[in-house]
Each structure stands twice: as structure tokens, then as C-alpha cells.
Amino acid sequence: MNCYVPESLQVVKIAKSVNPDIITLGGGINFTLNSVNIAKAAPELDFIVRGDGEYTSPELITALENGGKDLDKIQGITYRGEEKIKVTPARPPIMDLDSLPLPDWDIIDMGKYEMNAFPPQWGKQIMVTISRGCPNHCRYCAPSLAAQRYRELSAERAFDLVQIDG
């Protein structure tokens, strides 16, 4: 989320101080729109995944597992080259969000990630995203600046995404 960029970069800095060999990456709308400046300002940040990360991130991980070869062939990343910050071409946005797999909620300890945004009597909550981009076309707004067309899950897929206890 936009409001947590400074905290996110602080986490990256702490991670690098604990283990300088750890690979760090950032993503999201702020990182997408301002990848070069953020990379310059945060030398502890190794990679930025721009735009939708569902295909870019696994490609990046595979490339890193193979010694970091051919990073310049991965669409949608910003990274530190030997001499300068490199920006690969953008990856097209995922238009059919229903094509993405559902999260495996069983492998996540939800107690670690619950939000306290609503009254406690409503029970535990997490935030799920069922759309990307924005249906409006404001010139000043981040999704418009990132050329993110509005996309959403179908109602059926959105209900599949959410598990309701009891």
C-alpha cells in the first residue's frame, strides 16, 4: 500500500543488515511508477517487480536460481546492473484475473496477518483484492499513470476467493 512504502524500505534495509546476501525485492503501484528513483534511493533493494507480478516473480526467481542469467529478458523488472540501474520492457497486464490460481489459505497462518480495521465483534478479517486498476480516468491518479486498465474478478471467482468460517 502507498502509505507503507517507507516502512517497506526500512524492512529491506534491516534484512540486508542481518544478511547482506539476501535477495530483496519490492512491488506495487509506487514501485511500478517510480522504480528507478526508488532503486537509487534504496541501495539495499535488489529488484523491483513492476506491474502485475504473478508471472514476473516466478521468472525472476527461476533466473536467480540459475545464477542470475538473462535478467534482461524478464519483462517488468528494474534491477541493479553492474554499472547502472536497468529497466526491462513492461509486461502486459493480466486482463483475465479469473485465470489466476486461488490462494491456498491452508498454508497461511492467518493469525499472523489479520487486520484490526473493523470492530472486534465482527471477528478476524484480512483484505483481499478483487480488482486492479480503476474504472475512472483521472489524470493525476496512480492507476492511470501506470496505464493500468480496470480489471476485475467475476462475481463467482470473487466468492471462491473468500472463505467464510461458520
C-alpha positions in Angstrom: 0.0 0.0 0.0 1.2 3.5 -0.8 1.3 4.6 2.9 3.7 1.7 3.8 6.5 2.4 1.2 8.9 3.9 3.8 8.3 1.0 6.2 8.8 -1.5 3.4 12.1 0.1 2.5 13.1 0.0 6.2 12.3 -3.7 6.3 14.5 -4.2 3.2 17.3 -2.3 4.9 17.0 -4.4 8.1 17.0 -7.6 6.1 20.2 -6.6 4.3 21.9 -5.6 7.6 21.1 -9.1 9.0 22.2 -10.9 5.9 23.9 -8.9 3.1 23.4 -11.9 0.7 19.6 -11.9 1.0 17.8 -11.0 -2.2 15.3 -8.2 -1.7 12.5 -7.0 -4.0 9.7 -4.6 -4.0 6.5 -4.2 -5.9 3.2 -2.4 -6.1 2.0 0.8 -7.7 4.5 3.1 -6.1 7.4 0.9 -7.1 6.0 0.5 -10.6 5.6 4.2 -11.2 8.9 5.2 -9.6 11.2 2.2 -9.9 14.4 4.0 -10.9 14.2 6.7 -8.3 13.3 4.2 -5.6 16.2 1.9 -6.7 18.6 4.8 -6.5 17.3 5.9 -3.0 17.3 2.3 -1.6 20.6 0.6 -2.5 19.5 -2.4 -0.3 16.7 -3.1 -2.8 17.9 -5.6 -5.4 14.8 -5.9 -7.6 11.5 -4.2 -8.3 8.7 -6.1 -10.0 6.7 -3.6 -11.9 3.0 -4.1 -12.7 1.3 -7.5 -12.2 3.8 -9.8 -10.5 2.2 -13.2 -10.9 4.3 -14.2 -13.9 7.3 -11.9 -13.4 8.2 -13.0 -9.9 8.4 -16.8 -10.7 10.5 -15.9 -13.8 12.8 -13.8 -11.7 13.2 -16.5 -9.0 14.0 -19.1 -11.6 16.6 -16.8 -13.2 18.2 -16.2 -9.8 18.3 -19.9 -9.1 20.1 -20.3 -12.4 22.8 -17.8 -11.4 21.1 -14.6 -12.5 21.5 -15.2 -16.2 19.3 -13.4 -18.7 17.7 -11.0 -16.3 17.3 -8.5 -19.1 14.9 -11.0 -20.8 12.4 -10.8 -18.0 9.6 -8.3 -18.6 8.7 -5.9 -15.9 11.7 -5.7 -13.6 14.0 -2.9 -12.5 17.3 -4.1 -11.1 20.9 -3.1 -10.3 23.2 -4.0 -13.2 27.0 -3.9 -12.8 27.2 -0.2 -13.8 23.7 1.2 -13.7 20.1 0.5 -12.8 18.4 -1.5 -15.6 14.7 -1.3 -16.6 13.3 -4.1 -18.8 10.3 -3.6 -21.0 6.9 -3.6 -19.3 4.9 -6.9 -19.1 1.4 -6.5 -20.3 -1.2 -6.5 -17.5 -3.1 -9.7 -16.8 -6.5 -9.0 -18.3 -8.3 -12.2 -17.1 -7.9 -12.2 -13.4 -10.1 -15.3 -13.2 -7.2 -17.2 -14.8 -5.0 -16.7 -11.8 -5.0 -19.5 -9.2 -6.7 -19.0 -5.9 -4.5 -18.7 -2.8 -4.0 -21.9 -0.7 -5.4 -20.4 2.6 -4.5 -23.7 4.4 -0.8 -23.0 4.2 -1.1 -19.5 5.7 -1.1 -18.8 9.4 -3.9 -16.2 9.3 -3.3 -15.3 12.9 -0.1 -13.6 11.8 -1.8 -11.5 9.1 -5.2 -10.5 10.4 -6.2 -6.8 10.4 -7.8 -4.8 13.1 -9.7 -2.4 10.8 -13.2 -3.3 12.0 -14.9 -3.7 15.3 -13.6 -6.8 17.2 -17.1 -8.3 17.4 -17.0 -8.7 13.6 -14.3 -11.3 14.0 -10.9 -11.6 12.2 -10.5 -10.1 8.8 -8.0 -10.0 6.0 -8.0 -7.8 2.9 -8.5 -9.4 -0.5 -8.2 -7.7 -3.8 -10.8 -8.5 -6.4 -10.0 -5.8 -9.0 -7.0 -4.0 -10.3 -6.7 -0.6 -12.0 -9.6 1.8 -11.8 -12.7 2.4 -13.9 -12.2 6.2 -13.8 -9.7 8.0 -15.9 -8.3 10.8 -13.6 -5.1 12.3 -15.0 -3.5 12.5 -11.6 -4.2 9.1 -10.2 -1.6 6.3 -9.9 -3.5 3.5 -11.9 -4.0 5.9 -14.8 -0.3 6.9 -14.7 0.7 3.3 -14.7 -1.6 2.6 -17.7 -3.5 0.0 -15.7 -6.8 -0.7 -17.3 -9.6 -1.7 -14.9 -9.9 -5.5 -14.5 -11.9 -7.4 -12.0 -12.7 -11.0 -10.9 -16.0 -12.4 -11.9 -18.5 -12.5 -9.0 -18.3 -16.3 -8.9 -14.5 -16.2 -8.7 -14.6 -13.4 -6.0 -16.8 -15.7 -3.9 -14.4 -18.6 -4.5 -11.6 -16.4 -3.2 -13.2 -15.7 0.2 -13.6 -18.4 2.7 -16.1 -17.6 5.4 -16.0 -19.6 8.7 -19.2 -20.7 10.3 
